[in-house]
Amino acid sequence: MNPLHTPIGLSSSFLFVPGTRPDRFVKALDSSAEVVIIDLEDAVAQEDKESARAAIRAAWSTFTAKQKNRLVIRCNAPGSAFYAADLILAESLDVTCLLIPKCESLDQVNGAAQILPNTAIIPMIETALGLHHLNEIANSEQVLRLALGNLDLQADLGMVCDAQETELQTARFQLVLASRLAQISPPIDGVTPSTDDIDRITDDADRAKRMGFGGKLCIHPKQVPIVALAFMPSASELAWAQRVVAADKASKGGAVQLDGRMIDRPVVLLAQRTLATASKP
């Protein structure tokens, strides 16, 4: 499989599961989450890193090919004492996609790509240095899409954000812009710490969609259906997209007016993206 042709590029709901909890791997896959991220970083204590890798290695042969295409492994950060062993694990399992946390340079991504030529890469932007090198990272080898580590980025920048994370609006816009310029899939927004505040999770997911993100990270199964609903086009959005594509086809790609609005290539591309999102399996 071409690493950039993975269905993960169109997915909107990403659910974390600790690498130390193999009993939850299949439960997560059986949930409504489109993608399951098996975590070797934040969810795993230092003394449990090797046992987590062993658990993933033991479970991998029990997954079907379809399940493997929905699995992402989040390794430890480049430069950490655990990174090399994580890459060796990913290579041995021929993973579909690797999420690299605290990614800060083109060289880090290209180095992983050299070891994992069949693996799509999602760099996670969580530091000032990563944000500074954002365009280089987005254009690195095998990058499928970017992800925002909103909590770590706040900490690295010394921010004290409000509930809406207004202070991170500029960073979020930068990820969307860099993704578009690099012609990769729309980025994945960061987590909502609360698992019970339905309004907060809904508002965060709605904001992500409005800003141009294509998905959101989830830390609990209860968040998944809320995120999925937020990113699914509404009936009116879907109807509009269908009419735009039909008008574009009738005009053979030329500019055309629809309901008094000029329909040009950017509008058509947005409509096509809406239809692609709605037609996801």
C-alpha positions as CSV (number, residue, x, y, z in Angstrom):
1,M,0.0,0.0,0.0
2,N,1.2,3.5,-0.8
3,P,1.5,5.0,2.7
4,L,-0.4,8.1,1.5
5,H,-3.3,6.1,0.2
6,T,-4.3,4.8,3.7
7,P,-8.0,5.4,4.8
8,I,-6.5,7.1,7.9
9,G,-6.1,10.2,5.7
10,L,-9.9,10.6,5.5
11,S,-10.7,9.6,9.1
12,S,-12.0,12.1,11.7
13,S,-12.2,10.2,15.0
14,F,-9.0,9.0,16.6
15,L,-9.1,7.1,19.9
16,F,-6.1,6.6,22.1
17,V,-5.6,3.3,24.0
18,P,-2.6,2.6,26.3
19,G,0.0,0.1,24.9
20,T,-0.1,-1.6,28.3
21,R,-3.8,-2.5,28.0
22,P,-4.0,-5.2,25.3
23,D,-7.4,-6.1,26.7
24,R,-8.6,-2.8,25.3
25,F,-7.2,-3.1,21.8
26,V,-10.0,-5.0,20.3
27,K,-12.6,-3.1,22.4
28,A,-11.3,0.1,20.9
29,L,-11.4,-1.4,17.4
30,D,-15.0,-2.5,18.0
31,S,-16.0,1.0,19.0
32,S,-17.2,3.6,16.6
33,A,-13.7,5.2,16.3
34,E,-12.4,5.2,12.8
35,V,-8.8,5.0,13.9
36,V,-7.3,3.5,17.1
37,I,-4.0,4.9,18.3
38,I,-2.0,2.4,20.5
39,D,0.1,4.7,22.7
40,L,3.6,4.0,23.8
41,E,4.3,7.6,25.0
42,D,2.2,9.5,27.6
43,A,0.0,6.6,28.6
44,V,2.9,4.3,29.4
45,A,5.2,4.7,32.4
46,Q,9.0,4.5,31.7
47,E,9.3,1.2,33.5
48,D,6.5,-0.3,31.3
49,K,7.8,0.7,27.9
50,E,9.2,-2.7,27.0
51,S,6.2,-4.6,28.3
52,A,4.0,-2.4,26.2
53,R,6.0,-3.1,23.1
54,A,5.8,-6.8,23.9
55,A,2.0,-6.6,24.3
56,I,1.6,-4.9,21.0
57,R,3.9,-7.4,19.3
58,A,1.9,-10.3,20.8
59,A,-1.5,-8.8,19.8
60,W,-0.5,-7.8,16.2
61,S,-0.9,-11.2,14.7
62,T,-4.4,-11.5,16.0
63,F,-5.6,-8.4,14.0
64,T,-7.1,-8.7,10.6
65,A,-5.7,-6.8,7.7
66,K,-8.7,-4.4,7.9
67,Q,-8.1,-3.8,11.5
68,K,-4.4,-3.1,10.9
69,N,-5.3,-0.4,8.4
70,R,-7.2,1.4,11.2
71,L,-4.3,1.1,13.7
72,V,-1.7,3.8,14.4
73,I,1.1,3.4,16.9
74,R,2.3,6.5,18.7
75,C,5.9,6.1,19.5
76,N,8.0,7.9,22.1
77,A,9.5,11.3,21.1
78,P,12.6,11.4,18.9
79,G,15.7,11.7,21.0
80,S,14.2,9.8,23.9
81,A,15.7,6.6,25.2
82,F,12.8,4.6,23.9
83,Y,12.5,6.0,20.3
84,A,14.9,3.6,18.6
85,A,13.2,0.5,20.0
86,D,9.8,1.9,19.0
87,L,10.9,2.3,15.4
88,I,12.3,-1.3,15.4
89,L,8.9,-2.5,16.6
90,A,7.1,-0.5,13.9
91,E,9.4,-1.9,11.3
92,S,8.9,-5.5,12.4
93,L,5.1,-5.1,12.4
94,D,5.1,-3.1,9.1
95,V,2.6,-0.7,10.6
96,T,0.3,1.3,8.4
97,C,0.9,4.6,10.2
98,L,3.2,6.0,12.9
99,L,2.3,9.0,15.0
100,I,5.5,10.8,16.1
101,P,5.0,13.0,19.1
102,K,6.9,16.3,19.8
103,C,8.1,16.3,16.2
104,E,10.5,19.2,15.6
105,S,12.3,18.8,12.3
106,L,12.3,17.5,8.8
107,D,15.3,15.2,9.6
108,Q,13.3,13.4,12.3
109,V,10.5,12.6,9.9
110,N,12.8,11.7,7.0
111,G,14.8,9.5,9.3
112,A,11.8,7.5,10.4
113,A,10.6,7.3,6.7
114,Q,13.9,5.8,5.7
115,I,13.4,3.0,8.3
116,L,9.7,2.6,7.5
117,P,9.3,3.1,3.7
118,N,5.8,1.5,3.7
119,T,4.4,3.5,6.7
120,A,2.5,6.8,6.6
121,I,3.7,9.3,9.2
122,I,1.7,11.8,11.3
123,P,4.0,14.3,13.0
124,M,2.5,15.7,16.2
125,I,3.2,19.4,16.7
126,E,3.6,20.0,20.5
127,T,6.5,22.4,20.9
128,A,7.6,25.9,19.9
129,L,10.4,24.4,17.8
130,G,7.9,22.1,16.0
131,L,5.7,25.0,15.2
132,H,8.7,27.0,14.0
133,H,9.6,24.2,11.6
134,L,6.0,23.4,10.7
135,N,6.2,23.9,6.9
136,E,9.4,21.8,6.6
137,I,7.8,19.0,8.7
138,A,4.6,19.1,6.6
139,N,6.6,18.6,3.4
140,S,8.7,15.8,4.8
141,E,8.7,12.2,3.4
142,Q,5.6,10.1,3.8
143,V,3.7,12.7,5.9
144,L,0.0,11.9,5.7
145,R,-1.3,14.7,7.9
146,L,-0.3,16.7,10.9
147,A,-1.7,16.5,14.5
148,L,-1.8,19.1,17.2
149,G,-0.6,18.3,20.7
150,N,-2.5,21.2,22.3
151,L,-1.8,20.5,25.9
152,D,1.9,20.0,25.5
153,L,2.1,23.1,23.3
154,Q,0.5,25.2,25.9
155,A,3.0,24.0,28.5
156,D,6.0,24.5,26.2
157,L,4.9,28.1,25.4
158,G,4.0,28.9,29.0
159,M,0.4,29.6,28.2
160,V,-2.5,29.6,30.5
161,C,-5.4,29.1,28.1
162,D,-9.1,29.8,28.6
163,A,-11.6,27.0,28.3
164,Q,-11.9,27.7,24.5
165,E,-8.1,27.7,24.1
166,T,-8.4,31.1,22.4
167,E,-4.7,31.6,22.8
168,L,-4.0,28.6,20.4
169,Q,-6.1,29.9,17.5
170,T,-3.0,31.1,15.7
171,A,-1.2,27.8,16.1
172,R,-4.3,25.9,14.8
173,F,-4.5,28.2,11.8
174,Q,-0.9,27.5,11.1
175,L,-1.4,23.8,11.0
176,V,-4.4,24.1,8.6
177,L,-2.4,26.4,6.3
178,A,0.7,24.3,6.3
179,S,-1.3,21.2,5.5
180,R,-3.0,22.9,2.6
181,L,0.3,24.3,1.2
182,A,1.9,20.8,1.4
183,Q,-1.2,19.3,-0.2
184,I,-1.6,16.7,2.6
185,S,-4.8,15.7,4.4
186,P,-6.4,18.2,6.8
187,P,-4.8,18.1,10.2
188,I,-6.1,16.4,13.4
189,D,-7.0,18.6,16.3
190,G,-5.8,17.9,19.8
191,V,-7.6,16.4,22.8
192,T,-10.4,17.7,25.0
193,P,-9.3,16.8,28.6
194,S,-12.8,16.5,29.9
195,T,-14.6,13.2,29.2
196,D,-17.9,14.2,30.8
197,D,-18.5,17.8,29.6
198,I,-20.5,17.1,26.5
199,D,-20.9,20.8,25.6
200,R,-17.1,21.3,25.8
201,I,-16.3,18.3,23.7
202,T,-19.0,19.4,21.1
203,D,-17.8,22.9,21.0
204,D,-14.2,21.8,20.6
205,A,-15.1,19.5,17.8
206,D,-17.2,22.1,16.0
207,R,-14.4,24.6,16.3
208,A,-12.0,22.2,14.7
209,K,-14.3,21.6,11.8
210,R,-14.9,25.3,11.3
211,M,-11.2,26.0,11.3
212,G,-10.4,23.4,8.6
213,F,-9.3,20.4,10.7
214,G,-10.3,17.0,9.4
215,G,-10.4,15.1,12.6
216,K,-9.8,15.2,16.4
217,L,-8.0,13.1,19.0
218,C,-10.1,11.4,21.6
219,I,-9.0,10.1,25.0
220,H,-12.2,8.2,25.9
221,P,-14.8,6.2,23.8
222,K,-17.6,8.6,25.0
223,Q,-16.0,11.4,23.0
224,V,-15.9,9.4,19.7
225,P,-19.6,9.7,18.6
226,I,-19.6,13.4,19.4
227,V,-16.5,14.0,17.3
228,A,-17.8,11.8,14.5
229,L,-21.1,13.7,14.4
230,A,-19.3,17.1,14.3
231,F,-17.2,16.2,11.3
232,M,-20.0,14.5,9.3
233,P,-21.6,16.9,6.8
234,S,-25.1,18.0,7.7
235,A,-28.0,17.3,5.3
236,S,-27.9,20.9,4.0
237,E,-24.1,20.8,3.5
238,L,-24.4,17.6,1.7
239,A,-27.2,18.8,-0.6
240,W,-25.2,22.0,-1.4
241,A,-22.1,20.0,-2.2
242,Q,-24.1,17.7,-4.6
243,R,-25.5,20.7,-6.4
244,V,-22.1,22.4,-6.7
245,V,-20.5,19.3,-8.2
246,A,-23.5,18.8,-10.6
247,A,-23.2,22.5,-11.7
248,D,-19.5,22.2,-12.2
249,K,-20.0,19.1,-14.3
250,A,-22.6,20.8,-16.4
251,S,-20.3,23.8,-17.0
252,K,-17.4,21.4,-17.8
253,G,-15.2,23.1,-15.2
254,G,-16.0,26.6,-16.2
255,A,-17.1,29.3,-13.7
256,V,-20.9,29.2,-13.1
257,Q,-23.4,30.8,-10.8
258,L,-25.5,28.8,-8.4
259,D,-28.2,30.5,-6.2
260,G,-26.5,33.9,-7.0
261,R,-23.1,32.7,-5.9
262,M,-20.1,32.3,-8.1
263,I,-18.9,28.6,-8.2
264,D,-15.2,28.4,-9.0
265,R,-12.5,25.9,-8.3
266,P,-12.0,26.5,-4.6
267,V,-15.8,26.1,-4.0
268,V,-15.8,22.9,-6.1
269,L,-12.9,21.4,-4.2
270,L,-14.6,22.1,-0.9
271,A,-17.8,20.4,-2.2
272,Q,-15.8,17.4,-3.3
273,R,-14.2,17.1,0.1
274,T,-17.6,17.3,1.7
275,L,-18.9,14.5,-0.5
276,A,-15.8,12.4,0.2
277,T,-16.3,12.8,3.9
278,A,-19.9,11.8,3.7
279,S,-19.1,8.7,1.6
280,K,-16.5,7.3,4.0
281,P,-17.2,3.6,4.7
